[in-house]
Amino acid sequence: MSQDSIHDDLCQFIATLTRTIATTSILPPDHTQATSCIKETYAHLEQLFKLRKEITFVLLKDRLVSDDVMLVFRGTYGNTFMNILRRRAIERITFVSGLSLDHLIRFIRNIASLNPPAIQSTYFIKVGKVKIGDFNREGTIMSEYGEEDLIPVVDITTSLIREPKEMGIGAFEKFKTKGIMDFDVVNEITETFLENIYNIDAPLSMLASLKTANEYTYTHAINVGILTMCQAESLGFSGDHLRNIGTAAILHDIGKIFIPDRILLKADTLTPEERKIVESHSIKGARYLIKMKRLPRLTILVALEHHIRYDGSGYPEIKGGWETNIVSQMISIADVFDALRTRRPYREPMTLEETKQTLSKNSGTQFNPFLLERFLKIIER
């Protein structure tokens, strides 16, 4: 495709985006014209993603530049869009391939608001300032974003990790000692993740650390919840669907509460009999959750399926060509990733690179290849 054609496509996208922002600012979110404009904008962006993985626009005084090319607009759309960026204190914006329609809708509604919240960078829509360091020796704009260049993202480490981890430990300990699981706490943890999911730019920085071997089940549940919700959100899940996925991820290993610590924390190789006991946690977890009427049915399925591999092997063995739910497949990836990265009584943790290589070797057998590829992109943020 010629440079002139790409230039025209970029200008058309900005025109469509500007019109959509204007429409969204004066019409109700569910108005037919508003939703139509947003879908048109998304369609333009998808076409651009076929040419480039990232689409960046930089505001330089009274000019808008994309990949070293100054955009020349027919009409007033260019000036209008640049004024929108100035009002929001944004000097550059990057759209990343994989951006979901829901994600774009949230961004447009925020930027179109008369009293907008601070526009936060995410993995798929990055916003920031232009600095002298953004130019290389030839004077062209560098596409990389340094952490210091981005508009600061809200520091949610305390609310997103420490408090949910403490609540999770309390809930699981109560279950283990009294046989009563406080699902209100589980829901509260999920809500905390849901409220902050769009502010998580680097999922690995959000993962809880393990202080003692006894904390593994609880910390692991929190980490799998974060990783799975991040992947699910990137695939377009939102609202109640994303909430249910988070709850299922946190409770995926609930059956391990029924397994003796002497086996779970054993430093030596498990005997065949002990291995069979550990593997029973999937069925035990599902049987327990099926009695809980307040929980989404997805939690039962995930507890049962998360150790069934993509190729149908694993456990428990289910006959009749059973196909696992896509959420179970997502949780399976997050489950193994966090397990490999964590120190256990019987082995040292793997490095990030070793973990990625191990996961990749099992693509198409243990893991859904599409979901694994997506997951690896997310953890590289």
HELIX and SHEET records of a PDB file:
HELIX    1   1 GLN A    3  ILE A   26  1                                  24    
HELIX    2   2 THR A   32  PHE A   49  1                                  18    
HELIX    3   3 TYR A   77  ARG A   87  1                                  11    
HELIX    4   4 LEU A  101  ALA A  112  1                                  12    
HELIX    5   5 ILE A  132  ASP A  134  5                                   3    
HELIX    6   6 GLU A  147  ASP A  149  5                                   3    
HELIX    7   7 THR A  157  THR A  157  1                                   1    
HELIX    8   8 THR A  158  ARG A  162  3                                   5    
HELIX    9   9 GLU A  163  LYS A  178  1                                  16    
HELIX   10  10 PHE A  183  ASN A  196  1                                  14    
HELIX   11  11 ILE A  197  ASN A  199  5                                   3    
HELIX   12  12 PRO A  203  MET A  206  1                                   4    
HELIX   13  13 ALA A  213  GLU A  215  5                                   3    
HELIX   14  14 TYR A  216  SER A  234  1                                  19    
HELIX   15  15 GLY A  239  ILE A  250  1                                  12    
HELIX   16  16 ILE A  254  PHE A  258  5                                   5    
HELIX   17  17 ASP A  261  LEU A  264  1                                   4    
HELIX   18  18 PRO A  272  GLU A  279  1                                   8    
HELIX   19  19 HIS A  281  LEU A  289  1                                   9    
HELIX   20  20 LEU A  298  GLU A  305  1                                   8    
HELIX   21  21 ILE A  326  LEU A  340  1                                  15    
HELIX   22  22 LEU A  352  LYS A  361  1                                  10    
HELIX   23  23 PRO A  369  ILE A  379  1                                  11    
SHEET    1   A 5 VAL A  69  MET A  70  0                                        
SHEET    2   A 5 ARG A  63  SER A  66 -1                                        
SHEET    3   A 5 GLU A  54  LEU A  60 -1                                        
SHEET    4   A 5 ARG A  92  VAL A  96 -1                                        
SHEET    5   A 5 ILE A 125  GLY A 128 -1                                        
END                                                                             
